[in-house]
Structure formats: structure tokens, C-alpha cells
């Protein structure tokens, strides 16, 4: 049985830096970003705001999608975010059920 997978994009307070990642546990992974653990990129660029995510039935499809997003231009990433989350709000509370 395969694990579910998630692709996500984080940004910083000014929405200038984009970080694309993949995980099998979105809540736990975003929590670690927000607490600046398990990452060298997050503390340096302060990418703690979840602005985009996709859910997959298995981690392998999520990994393929992450590679596709990373290979795309910044403009393509911005369009993904703006179609999914036009106000660039932090979606962490939504995924944890606190919104």
C-alpha cells in the first residue's frame, strides 16, 4: 500500500521567495517549516507561509508533480498559486482544521 503524497509551495512574508516541496505528511512538514527545523532553506529565507498544495493518492505521483513544478518558470508557479489561493493567505490553519 502506497502512502498519500502532497506537493506544496511556501513563501515568505513579502511573497517574494517560493519554495516547492513534497511530503507524505503535510501538516507535520509545514509545522517543521514554521518552527524552522529540518530545513536550511526555511530559516535563511523565512519561507513559512503555505500558499499552495496538491494531494495525491501516492507519494510517487507527488514526487513527479514536484519535479514538474520545480522545472517550470516562476510565472507558472505564480499562476498556480493565484488560481488556487488568489489572496495568498497562509493555508496552514485550513489544513489543520483551525480556520
Secondary structure, DSSP 8 states (H G I E B T S, - for coil): ----EEEEEEE-TTS--EEEEEES-HHHHHHHHHTT-S-SHHHHHT--EEEEEEEESSHHHHHHHHHHHHHS-HHHHHHHHHHH-TT----HHHHHT--
